[in-house]
Amino acid sequence: MYEDEKFAKRLAQLRMAKGVSAREMSLALGQCNSYINRIENGKSLPSMTVFFYICEYFGLTPEQFFSYGSADPVLSAQLAELFLRLSPPQSRHVISIIQDILG
């Protein structure tokens, strides 16, 4: 799969997980109503500036956006943010729970 196809698929995945239409997202980013639809259909790619706005829209870093192995990078980002607020003993406890869940 070409990188632009991965980008389009990831964008659609994130948008649908957020529960917004392509039109709503386009307008929220200050673009024409078909902007996101054109990206998702492989007809165009965003400029770097708009890409950063897209990341901000989802609450992701560019690295998290391109972390294709993560099914829900928004949830992963929220988890990481919360994890950083834990004390070392709390962190070890959470790690233990996750390891137990994963078997």
N, C-alpha and C positions, 0 to 999 in steps of 0.2 A: 504494500500500500504506500502510495506517495505521501510525502509529508503534508502537502496541502489537503489531502483527503483525510489524514489523521486529524489535522487541525479542525476541519469542518465537522468531522464526527464528534470530536471532543466538545466543540462549541455547542452542537445540538444536544449532546448528552447533558452538559451543564445547564443549558437553558431549560430543558425539559425537567430536570431535577428541581430547578428553581420554580417551575410551574408558570413560566411566562411565555407568551407567544413571541415569534420572531419579530412581529410588528411592534409589540410593546417594548421589547429590548432595543430595537432599532431607534425608536423614538426616545427612549430613556438615555441613549447614548448621544442624542442630538443629531441623528442621521435620518435619511429618508426612510419611509416605512418599509421598504424592501431590502434594506442594507444587509441585515443578518441573514435573510433568506438567500441572497446572492452568495454570501460567503458559504453558507451551509450546502448550497448546490454546486459549489466549486467554480463559480463564475468570477469570483474575485477574492482577494485577501485584504485584511485591514492594514492600514499604515501602522507603523510602530506606535504612534501616539494613540490611535484608536485601540490597538491591542492592549496597551496599558490601561485604558479606560475599561476595556472588557474585563481584564483581571480585577480591577477595582470593583466593578459591578458585581462580580462573583465573590469578592473578598479573598482573592487568591494572589499569590505571587506568580510571576511568569514561570518559575520553576515548578510550582504546583500545577499550573495549567498544563504544562508539558509532561507531567508525571503520568503517562498513559497507563501505567500499571495500577494506579489508584482508582478504584471504581467510583469513589465519592471524595474528591479532593477537598471539597468545602467542609465536609465532616472531619476529614483528616486534619485540616488546618485548625478547626475549632478544638479538636482533641489536643493537638500539639500546644495550642495557646493555653488551654486549661492545665495541661501537664506541667508547663513551665512555672505555674504558680504554686505547685505542690512542694512541700518540704522533701528532703532526701528520704526520710522514712516512708512518707506517703507515696513517693515515686516508686520505691522498691515494692511497696504493697500493690500498687496498680500493676506493675510489671508482673508480679507473681500471679495476680488474678488473670491477666491476659494470657500468660503462659499456661495456666490451668485450663482456660477456655479453649485454647488452641490444641491442647493435649500434648 
